[in-house]
Amino acid sequence: MEMLAILIPVSLLLGGLGLVAFLWALKHRQYEDPEGDSHRILKKDWDDRPKP
């Protein structure tokens, strides 16, 4: 039972950190353009770089 005294606060702390990270991502507009992100990941912009 004393293990629960450790595990419950640790799980609450990790859950709180996850919530803070999610709210930070919302504040910094990380989820604004998911449609554009899906198109950009397929674009081969590395082929357009000039060759040295």
MOPAC internal coordinates of N, CA, C and O (Angstrom, degrees):
PM7 1SCF
backbone

  N    0.0000 0     0.00 0     0.00 0    0    0    0
  C    1.4468 1     0.00 0     0.00 0    1    0    0
  C    1.5266 1   112.22 1     0.00 0    2    1    0
  O    1.2310 1   120.86 1   150.03 1    3    2    1
  N    1.3374 1   115.96 1   -29.97 1    3    2    1
  C    1.4668 1   116.94 1  -179.83 1    5    3    2
  C    1.5321 1   111.67 1   -69.28 1    6    5    3
  O    1.2310 1   120.85 1   160.52 1    7    6    5
  N    1.3334 1   115.97 1   -19.48 1    7    6    5
  C    1.4681 1   119.14 1   176.23 1    9    7    6
  C    1.5281 1   110.82 1   -67.20 1   10    9    7
  O    1.2310 1   120.06 1   148.74 1   11   10    9
  N    1.3299 1   117.49 1   -31.26 1   11   10    9
  C    1.4650 1   120.74 1   177.00 1   13   11   10
  C    1.5205 1   111.57 1   -64.61 1   14   13   11
  O    1.2310 1   120.37 1   150.14 1   15   14   13
  N    1.3225 1   116.90 1   -29.86 1   15   14   13
  C    1.4646 1   120.75 1   178.05 1   17   15   14
  C    1.5255 1   110.87 1   -65.96 1   18   17   15
  O    1.2310 1   120.27 1   157.98 1   19   18   17
  N    1.3042 1   117.08 1   -22.02 1   19   18   17
  C    1.4690 1   121.28 1   177.14 1   21   19   18
  C    1.5293 1   110.75 1   -93.88 1   22   21   19
  O    1.2310 1   120.74 1   135.50 1   23   22   21
  N    1.3193 1   116.19 1   -44.50 1   23   22   21
  C    1.4584 1   120.21 1  -173.73 1   25   23   22
  C    1.5272 1   113.65 1   -69.04 1   26   25   23
  O    1.2310 1   119.67 1   142.45 1   27   26   25
  N    1.3166 1   118.24 1   -37.55 1   27   26   25
  C    1.4670 1   120.28 1  -178.37 1   29   27   26
  C    1.5228 1   111.46 1   -65.77 1   30   29   27
  O    1.2310 1   118.31 1   130.61 1   31   30   29
  N    1.3419 1   120.83 1   -49.39 1   31   30   29
  C    1.4724 1   118.92 1   177.15 1   33   31   30
  C    1.5311 1   113.63 1   -63.56 1   34   33   31
  O    1.2310 1   120.59 1   144.06 1   35   34   33
  N    1.3277 1   116.48 1   -35.94 1   35   34   33
  C    1.4660 1   119.63 1   178.77 1   37   35   34
  C    1.5295 1   110.18 1   -65.12 1   38   37   35
  O    1.2310 1   120.12 1   137.25 1   39   38   37
  N    1.3288 1   117.37 1   -42.75 1   39   38   37
  C    1.4710 1   119.50 1   179.37 1   41   39   38
  C    1.5214 1   110.87 1   -67.74 1   42   41   39
  O    1.2310 1   119.75 1   142.78 1   43   42   41
  N    1.3232 1   118.08 1   -37.22 1   43   42   41
  C    1.4671 1   120.36 1   176.15 1   45   43   42
  C    1.5227 1   111.35 1   -65.42 1   46   45   43
  O    1.2310 1   120.64 1   141.06 1   47   46   45
  N    1.3170 1   116.39 1   -38.94 1   47   46   45
  C    1.4740 1   120.43 1   177.93 1   49   47   46
  C    1.5270 1   110.82 1   -64.11 1   50   49   47
  O    1.2310 1   120.11 1   134.82 1   51   50   49
  N    1.3324 1   117.40 1   -45.18 1   51   50   49
  C    1.4661 1   120.69 1  -179.85 1   53   51   50
  C    1.5313 1   111.27 1   -66.40 1   54   53   51
  O    1.2310 1   120.48 1   141.60 1   55   54   53
  N    1.3165 1   116.69 1   -38.40 1   55   54   53
  C    1.4593 1   120.02 1   176.03 1   57   55   54
  C    1.5183 1   111.62 1   -64.36 1   58   57   55
  O    1.2310 1   120.56 1   139.91 1   59   58   57
  N    1.3301 1   116.54 1   -40.09 1   59   58   57
  C    1.4652 1   121.12 1   176.88 1   61   59   58
  C    1.5216 1   111.77 1   -64.52 1   62   61   59
  O    1.2310 1   120.44 1   139.72 1   63   62   61
  N    1.3304 1   116.77 1   -40.28 1   63   62   61
  C    1.4726 1   120.07 1   177.46 1   65   63   62
  C    1.5293 1   111.15 1   -63.78 1   66   65   63
  O    1.2310 1   120.56 1   140.32 1   67   66   65
  N    1.3302 1   116.53 1   -39.68 1   67   66   65
  C    1.4543 1   120.06 1   176.71 1   69   67   66
  C    1.5122 1   111.61 1   -63.77 1   70   69   67
  O    1.2310 1   120.39 1   138.88 1   71   70   69
  N    1.3291 1   116.86 1   -41.12 1   71   70   69
  C    1.4689 1   120.44 1   178.23 1   73   71   70
  C    1.5207 1   111.40 1   -65.14 1   74   73   71
  O    1.2310 1   120.24 1   138.39 1   75   74   73
  N    1.3242 1   117.14 1   -41.61 1   75   74   73
  C    1.4714 1   121.09 1   178.16 1   77   75   74
  C    1.5221 1   110.43 1   -63.11 1   78   77   75
  O    1.2310 1   120.12 1   138.27 1   79   78   77
  N    1.3295 1   117.38 1   -41.73 1   79   78   77
  C    1.4649 1   120.66 1   179.04 1   81   79   78
  C    1.5217 1   110.76 1   -64.55 1   82   81   79
  O    1.2310 1   120.08 1   139.92 1   83   82   81
  N    1.3311 1   117.44 1   -40.08 1   83   82   81
  C    1.4616 1   120.76 1   178.38 1   85   83   82
  C    1.5222 1   111.12 1   -65.44 1   86   85   83
  O    1.2310 1   120.29 1   135.84 1   87   86   85
  N    1.3292 1   117.04 1   -44.16 1   87   86   85
  C    1.4731 1   119.88 1   179.19 1   89   87   86
  C    1.5210 1   111.09 1   -66.07 1   90   89   87
  O    1.2310 1   119.82 1   144.85 1   91   90   89
  N    1.3308 1   117.96 1   -35.15 1   91   90   89
  C    1.4613 1   120.69 1   176.07 1   93   91   90
  C    1.5288 1   110.35 1   -62.91 1   94   93   91
  O    1.2310 1   120.66 1   137.82 1   95   94   93
  N    1.3357 1   116.35 1   -42.18 1   95   94   93
  C    1.4607 1   120.18 1   179.51 1   97   95   94
  C    1.5193 1   110.80 1   -65.23 1   98   97   95
  O    1.2310 1   119.98 1   142.15 1   99   98   97
  N    1.3142 1   117.65 1   -37.85 1   99   98   97
  C    1.4682 1   120.04 1   176.54 1  101   99   98
  C    1.5225 1   111.12 1   -65.56 1  102  101   99
  O    1.2310 1   120.46 1   137.37 1  103  102  101
  N    1.3310 1   116.73 1   -42.63 1  103  102  101
  C    1.4654 1   120.99 1  -178.89 1  105  103  102
  C    1.5266 1   111.43 1   -64.21 1  106  105  103
  O    1.2310 1   120.40 1   144.17 1  107  106  105
  N    1.3335 1   116.85 1   -35.83 1  107  106  105
  C    1.4629 1   120.87 1  -179.05 1  109  107  106
  C    1.5284 1   112.30 1   -92.27 1  110  109  107
  O    1.2310 1   120.36 1  -163.66 1  111  110  109
  N    1.3172 1   116.91 1    16.34 1  111  110  109
  C    1.4637 1   125.22 1   171.43 1  113  111  110
  C    1.5285 1   112.79 1    57.12 1  114  113  111
  O    1.2310 1   120.34 1  -134.19 1  115  114  113
  N    1.3051 1   116.96 1    45.81 1  115  114  113
  C    1.4586 1   121.49 1   179.62 1  117  115  114
  C    1.5228 1   112.32 1   -75.98 1  118  117  115
  O    1.2310 1   120.31 1   159.85 1  119  118  117
  N    1.3383 1   117.01 1   -20.15 1  119  118  117
  C    1.4606 1   121.18 1  -175.09 1  121  119  118
  C    1.5293 1   112.10 1  -109.75 1  122  121  119
  O    1.2310 1   119.58 1  -156.28 1  123  122  121
  N    1.3172 1   118.41 1    23.72 1  123  122  121
  C    1.4535 1   121.64 1  -174.65 1  125  123  122
  C    1.5242 1   113.69 1   -72.95 1  126  125  123
  O    1.2310 1   119.27 1   140.10 1  127  126  125
  N    1.3265 1   119.00 1   -39.90 1  127  126  125
  C    1.4565 1   121.35 1  -170.80 1  129  127  126
  C    1.5263 1   111.59 1  -131.13 1  130  129  127
  O    1.2310 1   119.44 1  -110.00 1  131  130  129
  N    1.3282 1   118.67 1    70.00 1  131  130  129
  C    1.4647 1   118.83 1  -179.47 1  133  131  130
  C    1.5243 1   112.78 1   -69.01 1  134  133  131
  O    1.2310 1   119.63 1   150.89 1  135  134  133
  N    1.3146 1   118.32 1   -29.11 1  135  134  133
  C    1.4670 1   120.99 1   178.58 1  137  135  134
  C    1.5349 1   110.29 1   -67.55 1  138  137  135
  O    1.2310 1   120.41 1   136.43 1  139  138  137
  N    1.3207 1   116.82 1   -43.57 1  139  138  137
  C    1.4591 1   120.63 1   178.03 1  141  139  138
  C    1.5194 1   111.85 1   -66.30 1  142  141  139
  O    1.2310 1   120.48 1   143.22 1  143  142  141
  N    1.3251 1   116.68 1   -36.78 1  143  142  141
  C    1.4651 1   120.02 1   177.87 1  145  143  142
  C    1.5234 1   110.97 1   -63.10 1  146  145  143
  O    1.2310 1   120.57 1   141.48 1  147  146  145
  N    1.3215 1   116.52 1   -38.52 1  147  146  145
  C    1.4653 1   118.78 1  -179.09 1  149  147  146
  C    1.5297 1   111.19 1   -68.27 1  150  149  147
  O    1.2310 1   119.98 1   151.74 1  151  150  149
  N    1.3243 1   117.64 1   -28.26 1  151  150  149
  C    1.4631 1   119.68 1   177.02 1  153  151  150
  C    1.5300 1   111.26 1   -81.02 1  154  153  151
  O    1.2310 1   120.34 1   143.44 1  155  154  153
  N    1.3217 1   116.96 1   -36.56 1  155  154  153
  C    1.4666 1   120.32 1  -178.66 1  157  155  154
  C    1.5193 1   112.27 1   -67.56 1  158  157  155
  O    1.2310 1   120.12 1   148.52 1  159  158  157
  N    1.3284 1   117.38 1   -31.48 1  159  158  157
  C    1.4650 1   118.86 1  -178.04 1  161  159  158
  C    1.5245 1   111.10 1   -69.50 1  162  161  159
  O    1.2310 1   120.17 1   155.30 1  163  162  161
  N    1.3413 1   117.29 1   -24.70 1  163  162  161
  C    1.4566 1   120.73 1   179.91 1  165  163  162
  C    1.5264 1   113.03 1   -90.03 1  166  165  163
  O    1.2310 1   120.26 1   166.92 1  167  166  165
  N    1.3291 1   117.12 1   -13.08 1  167  166  165
  C    1.4606 1   121.52 1  -178.14 1  169  167  166
  C    1.5292 1   109.84 1   -73.85 1  170  169  167
  O    1.2310 1   120.53 1   -45.13 1  171  170  169
  N    1.3059 1   116.58 1   134.87 1  171  170  169
  C    1.4611 1   121.18 1   179.43 1  173  171  170
  C    1.5250 1   109.82 1   -94.07 1  174  173  171
  O    1.2310 1   120.59 1  -108.96 1  175  174  173
  N    1.3243 1   116.48 1    71.04 1  175  174  173
  C    1.4627 1   119.02 1  -179.19 1  177  175  174
  C    1.5229 1   111.78 1   -75.45 1  178  177  175
  O    1.2310 1   119.72 1   164.87 1  179  178  177
  N    1.3237 1   118.14 1   -15.13 1  179  178  177
  C    1.4511 1   119.78 1   178.75 1  181  179  178
  C    1.5302 1   111.44 1   -72.87 1  182  181  179
  O    1.2310 1   119.46 1   163.46 1  183  182  181
  N    1.3443 1   118.64 1   -16.54 1  183  182  181
  C    1.4543 1   120.95 1   175.48 1  185  183  182
  C    1.5301 1   112.35 1   -79.65 1  186  185  183
  O    1.2310 1   120.57 1   160.20 1  187  186  185
  N    1.3355 1   116.51 1   -19.80 1  187  186  185
  C    1.4624 1   120.66 1  -175.52 1  189  187  186
  C    1.5181 1   113.53 1   -86.34 1  190  189  187
  O    1.2310 1   120.08 1   175.17 1  191  190  189
  N    1.3261 1   117.44 1    -4.83 1  191  190  189
  C    1.4599 1   119.28 1  -179.64 1  193  191  190
  C    1.5262 1   110.45 1   -70.99 1  194  193  191
  O    1.2310 1   120.72 1   -36.83 1  195  194  193
  N    1.3362 1   116.22 1   143.17 1  195  194  193
  C    1.4672 1   118.58 1   178.19 1  197  195  194
  C    1.5256 1   111.08 1   -68.04 1  198  197  195
  O    1.2310 1   120.72 1   -36.18 1  199  198  197
  N    1.2899 1   116.24 1   143.82 1  199  198  197
  C    1.4561 1   120.72 1   179.38 1  201  199  198
  C    1.5263 1   109.03 1   -83.35 1  202  201  199
  O    1.2310 1   119.98 1   -41.63 1  203  202  201
  N    1.3454 1   117.64 1   138.37 1  203  202  201
  C    1.4845 1   119.75 1  -178.97 1  205  203  202
  C    1.5188 1   112.72 1   -72.06 1  206  205  203
  O    1.2310 1   120.10 1   180.00 1  207  206  205

